[in-house]
Amino acid sequence: MTTHGPVMPVWSCGGCDLPWPCPTRKRELRAEYADAPVSLALYLGSYLVQATEDMPWTPAGVCTDVFSAGPGKRSYRRQEYATPTRPRHR
């Protein structure tokens, strides 16, 4: 059980008072959902809906950038500083 859960309705971290999800919680989520990237995306998506309801004053796109950082985005990759992959050919 983590102490780095969200404090609502301001969405700060209960463990370190940084904006949630904080770097510690991001690491925990990467480890917890390492083999389930779709589940991580669904988990974060549910929080996205709640955060946008709690913070209607937030500029468009800010919450989306924070909560939609799924498996394809840098902040939730298994190896955050992995070497870049080759671009896919279409």
Sequence and secondary structure as in RCSB ss.txt:
>XXXX:A:sequence
MTTHGPVMPVWSCGGCDLPWPCPTRKRELRAEYADAPVSLALYLGSYLVQATEDMPWTPAGVCTDVFSAGPGKRS
YRRQEYATPTRPRHR
>XXXX:A:secstr
  S  EETTTTEETTT SBSS HHHHHHHHHHTTT HHHHHHHHHHHHHHHHHH TTS TTHHHHHHT  TTSGG
G SSTT         
